[in-house]
Amino acid sequence: MSKSKTVTADNAPAAVGPYSHACWAGDLLFVSGQLGLDPATGAMAEGGVEAQAKQAMNNFAAVLKAAGLDWSQVVKTTIFLQDMADFPTVNQIYAGYFSAEDGYPARACVQVAKLPLGGLVEVEGVVNAAR
């Protein structure tokens, strides 16, 4: 499978810094952190952490699609939360994007002092195209 070095997803918001939506390393795709930014407006999804978590996961999905991959190939994610009290809400939303049948990816979830653009949640991951 021939791959370019980076992936740009037309249906994900533009990067907020000098980085790509994702980069290939062999069969592994490293997906940059996705915030709850609405790709159409560039603004944070309105509705708090629930809306931002859904949008962040949808943005991640857009990167997967642009790379020709899907959720079953995700092998590791990291979730960054502005407030760990939001963990149950984000966890429930996150679970809806994966299938127990395919096996859940490995994951870490950490609270951070601040996220870019005042975000409440950010999701990054590693995807195995050979899976």
Sine and cosine of phi, psi and omega as CSV:
sin_phi,cos_phi,sin_psi,cos_psi,sin_omega,cos_omega
0.00,0.00,0.85,-0.53,0.01,-1.00
-1.00,0.05,0.76,-0.65,-0.04,-1.00
-0.75,-0.66,0.63,-0.78,0.17,-0.99
-0.97,0.23,0.22,-0.98,-0.07,-1.00
-0.92,0.39,-0.59,0.81,-0.06,-1.00
-0.82,-0.57,0.30,-0.96,0.06,-1.00
-0.85,-0.53,0.74,-0.67,0.11,-0.99
-0.86,-0.50,0.81,-0.59,-0.03,-1.00
-0.97,-0.23,0.88,-0.47,0.01,-1.00
-0.90,0.45,-0.48,0.88,-0.06,-1.00
-0.99,-0.13,0.29,0.96,0.10,-0.99
-0.89,-0.46,0.42,-0.91,0.00,-1.00
-0.91,0.42,0.46,-0.89,0.05,-1.00
-0.87,0.49,0.52,-0.85,0.05,-1.00
-0.87,0.50,0.57,-0.82,0.00,-1.00
-1.00,-0.09,0.27,0.96,0.02,-1.00
-0.28,-0.96,-0.13,-0.99,-0.02,-1.00
-0.99,0.13,0.96,0.27,0.04,-1.00
-0.47,-0.88,0.26,-0.97,0.01,-1.00
-0.99,-0.11,0.35,-0.94,0.11,-0.99
-0.85,0.53,-0.63,0.78,0.01,-1.00
-0.32,-0.95,0.38,-0.93,0.04,-1.00
-0.72,-0.69,0.64,-0.77,0.06,-1.00
-1.00,0.06,0.60,-0.80,0.20,-0.98
-0.65,-0.76,1.00,-0.08,-0.11,-0.99
0.91,0.42,-0.78,-0.63,0.03,-1.00
-1.00,0.06,0.01,1.00,-0.01,-1.00
-0.99,-0.13,0.71,-0.70,0.10,-1.00
-0.93,-0.36,0.83,-0.56,0.03,-1.00
-0.98,-0.17,0.93,-0.36,-0.06,-1.00
-1.00,-0.05,0.83,-0.56,0.03,-1.00
-0.90,0.43,0.37,-0.93,0.00,-1.00
-0.83,0.55,0.77,-0.64,0.02,-1.00
-0.95,-0.31,0.84,-0.54,0.06,-1.00
-1.00,0.01,0.07,-1.00,0.04,-1.00
-1.00,0.09,0.66,0.75,0.01,-1.00
-0.99,0.11,0.72,-0.69,0.09,-1.00
-0.96,0.27,0.86,-0.50,-0.05,-1.00
-0.90,0.44,-0.43,0.90,-0.03,-1.00
-0.97,0.25,-0.58,0.82,-0.09,-1.00
-0.94,-0.34,-0.39,0.92,-0.08,-1.00
0.98,0.20,0.07,1.00,0.01,-1.00
-0.99,-0.17,0.39,-0.92,0.08,-1.00
-0.88,0.47,0.62,-0.78,0.08,-1.00
-0.86,0.52,0.70,-0.71,0.00,-1.00
-1.00,0.08,0.65,-0.76,0.01,-1.00
0.82,-0.57,0.30,0.95,0.09,-1.00
0.97,0.25,-0.37,-0.93,-0.12,-0.99
-0.90,0.44,-0.55,0.83,0.00,-1.00
-0.89,0.46,-0.76,0.65,0.00,-1.00
-0.91,0.42,-0.64,0.76,0.00,-1.00
-0.92,0.38,-0.62,0.78,0.02,-1.00
-0.90,0.43,-0.71,0.70,0.03,-1.00
-0.87,0.49,-0.69,0.73,-0.02,-1.00
-0.93,0.37,-0.64,0.76,0.04,-1.00
-0.87,0.49,-0.68,0.73,0.03,-1.00
-0.92,0.38,-0.60,0.80,0.06,-1.00
-0.92,0.40,-0.59,0.80,0.06,-1.00
-0.91,0.41,-0.65,0.76,0.07,-1.00
-0.87,0.49,-0.68,0.73,0.01,-1.00
-0.87,0.49,-0.61,0.79,0.02,-1.00
-0.91,0.42,-0.61,0.80,0.04,-1.00
-0.93,0.37,-0.69,0.72,0.06,-1.00
-0.83,0.56,-0.75,0.66,-0.04,-1.00
-0.88,0.47,-0.67,0.74,0.00,-1.00
-0.88,0.47,-0.47,0.88,0.01,-1.00
-1.00,-0.01,-0.06,1.00,-0.02,-1.00
0.98,0.21,0.45,0.89,-0.05,-1.00
-0.87,-0.50,0.08,-1.00,0.04,-1.00
-0.61,-0.79,0.05,-1.00,-0.09,-1.00
-0.86,0.51,-0.51,0.86,-0.04,-1.00
-0.91,0.41,-0.27,0.96,-0.04,-1.00
-0.99,-0.13,-0.05,1.00,0.03,-1.00
-0.96,0.28,0.81,-0.59,-0.05,-1.00
-0.94,-0.35,-0.32,0.95,-0.02,-1.00
-0.41,-0.91,0.70,-0.72,0.12,-0.99
-0.74,-0.68,0.36,-0.93,0.17,-0.99
-0.75,-0.66,0.76,-0.65,0.06,-1.00
-0.94,-0.34,0.76,-0.64,0.07,-1.00
-0.94,-0.34,0.81,-0.59,0.00,-1.00
-0.89,-0.46,0.64,-0.77,0.10,-1.00
-0.95,0.30,-0.47,0.88,-0.01,-1.00
-0.60,-0.80,0.89,-0.46,-0.03,-1.00
-0.89,0.45,-0.28,0.96,0.08,-1.00
-0.90,0.44,-0.33,0.95,0.02,-1.00
-0.99,0.11,-0.03,1.00,-0.06,-1.00
-0.81,0.59,-0.76,0.65,-0.04,-1.00
-0.86,0.51,-0.65,0.76,0.00,-1.00
-0.91,0.41,-0.76,0.65,-0.02,-1.00
-0.91,0.41,-0.65,0.76,0.01,-1.00
-0.86,0.51,-0.68,0.73,0.00,-1.00
-0.90,0.43,-0.68,0.74,0.02,-1.00
-0.91,0.42,-0.74,0.67,0.00,-1.00
-0.82,0.57,-0.72,0.69,-0.05,-1.00
-0.86,0.51,-0.49,0.87,-0.02,-1.00
-0.93,0.36,-0.21,0.98,-0.01,-1.00
-0.99,-0.10,-0.13,0.99,-0.05,-1.00
-0.86,-0.51,0.27,-0.96,-0.01,-1.00
-0.86,-0.51,0.75,-0.66,0.07,-1.00
-0.88,0.48,-0.52,0.86,0.01,-1.00
-0.89,0.47,-0.64,0.77,0.02,-1.00
-0.98,0.19,-0.31,0.95,-0.09,-1.00
1.00,0.00,0.76,-0.65,0.00,-1.00
-0.97,0.25,0.54,-0.84,0.05,-1.00
-0.96,0.30,0.30,-0.95,0.18,-0.98
-0.90,0.43,0.43,-0.90,-0.07,-1.00
-0.41,-0.91,0.52,-0.85,0.20,-0.98
-0.81,-0.58,0.48,-0.88,0.07,-1.00
-0.66,-0.75,0.82,-0.57,-0.04,-1.00
-0.74,-0.68,0.49,-0.87,0.12,-0.99
-1.00,-0.01,0.68,-0.73,0.02,-1.00
-0.84,-0.54,0.36,-0.93,-0.02,-1.00
-0.92,0.38,-0.58,0.81,-0.07,-1.00
-0.32,-0.95,0.54,-0.84,0.09,-1.00
-0.89,-0.46,0.39,-0.92,0.00,-1.00
-0.83,0.56,0.57,-0.82,0.08,-1.00
0.84,0.54,0.40,0.92,0.02,-1.00
0.97,0.26,0.33,0.94,0.00,-1.00
-0.88,0.47,0.43,-0.90,0.03,-1.00
-0.98,-0.21,-0.33,0.94,-0.03,-1.00
-0.47,-0.88,0.56,-0.83,0.07,-1.00
-0.60,-0.80,0.63,-0.78,-0.03,-1.00
-0.78,-0.63,0.77,-0.64,0.09,-1.00
-0.81,-0.59,0.23,-0.97,-0.02,-1.00
-0.22,-0.97,0.15,-0.99,0.06,-1.00
-0.85,-0.52,0.72,-0.70,-0.08,-1.00
-0.81,-0.59,0.69,-0.72,-0.01,-1.00
-0.96,-0.28,0.95,-0.32,-0.02,-1.00
-0.92,0.40,-0.37,0.93,-0.02,-1.00
-0.99,0.10,-0.12,0.99,-0.05,-1.00
-0.98,0.18,0.00,0.00,0.00,0.00
